[in-house]
């Protein structure tokens, strides 16, 4: 199983705010820890975000993350609406 980390304070603050607003997000993150490439409609990103992944946490909430296979870590780099891709 993977562990979830945040890449910076902004990502951590936004993710925590979403968790407070919607209790189901915590359960979805637990599912992501099991298989970060298949759960929650996870998909690899392209272009300038190539090498990163995105998944759906509900409503219009997305998370961009990278996967560290050696350390079994999911590193959340951004959380928010589709605007996080810009």
C-alpha positions as CSV (number, residue, x, y, z in Angstrom):
1,X,0.0,0.0,0.0
2,X,1.2,3.5,-0.8
3,X,1.3,6.5,1.5
4,X,0.1,10.0,0.6
5,X,2.3,13.1,0.9
6,X,1.9,16.6,-0.4
7,X,4.5,18.4,-2.4
8,X,4.0,21.8,-0.9
9,X,2.0,23.8,1.6
10,X,-0.5,25.0,-0.9
11,X,-1.4,21.5,-2.0
12,X,-1.7,20.3,1.6
13,X,-3.9,23.2,2.5
14,X,-6.3,22.8,-0.4
15,X,-6.5,19.0,0.0
16,X,-7.2,19.4,3.7
17,X,-9.9,22.0,3.0
18,X,-11.6,19.5,0.5
19,X,-11.4,16.7,3.1
20,X,-13.2,19.0,5.7
21,X,-15.9,20.0,3.2
22,X,-16.6,16.4,2.0
23,X,-16.0,13.5,4.3
24,X,-16.2,11.0,1.3
25,X,-12.9,12.3,0.0
26,X,-10.9,10.7,2.8
27,X,-12.3,7.3,1.8
28,X,-11.5,8.0,-1.8
29,X,-7.9,8.8,-0.9
30,X,-7.7,5.5,1.0
31,X,-8.8,3.7,-2.2
32,X,-6.1,5.6,-4.1
33,X,-3.4,4.3,-1.7
34,X,-4.3,0.7,-2.8
35,X,-3.8,1.3,-6.5
36,X,-2.9,4.8,-7.6
37,X,-3.0,3.9,-11.3
38,X,-6.5,2.4,-11.5
39,X,-8.7,3.8,-8.7
40,X,-10.9,6.9,-9.0
41,X,-10.6,7.1,-12.8
42,X,-6.9,7.7,-12.5
43,X,-5.1,8.5,-15.7
44,X,-1.6,9.7,-16.8
45,X,-1.3,13.3,-17.9
46,X,0.4,14.5,-21.1
47,X,2.2,17.6,-22.4
48,X,3.9,19.7,-19.7
49,X,2.4,17.5,-17.0
50,X,3.7,14.3,-18.6
51,X,4.8,11.8,-15.9
52,X,2.1,13.0,-13.5
53,X,-1.2,11.4,-12.8
54,X,-4.7,12.8,-12.1
55,X,-7.8,11.4,-10.5
56,X,-11.3,12.4,-9.6
57,X,-12.3,13.0,-6.0
58,X,-15.9,13.9,-6.7
59,X,-17.9,16.7,-8.1
60,X,-15.4,18.9,-9.9
61,X,-12.5,18.1,-7.6
62,X,-9.3,16.7,-9.1
63,X,-5.9,15.8,-7.8
64,X,-2.6,15.9,-9.7
65,X,0.1,13.6,-8.2
66,X,3.2,11.7,-9.0
67,X,4.0,8.2,-7.9
68,X,7.3,7.1,-6.3
69,X,7.4,3.4,-6.8
70,X,10.6,2.8,-4.8
71,X,9.2,4.5,-1.6
72,X,5.6,3.6,-2.3
73,X,4.5,7.2,-2.1
74,X,1.8,9.2,-3.8
75,X,2.9,12.9,-3.9
76,X,-0.1,15.3,-4.3
77,X,1.1,18.3,-6.2
78,X,-2.2,20.1,-6.7
79,X,-5.9,19.8,-5.8
80,X,-8.8,21.7,-7.2
81,X,-11.1,22.1,-10.2
82,X,-10.0,21.6,-13.7
83,X,-8.2,24.9,-13.4
84,X,-5.3,23.1,-11.7
85,X,-4.2,21.9,-15.1
86,X,-3.4,25.5,-16.2
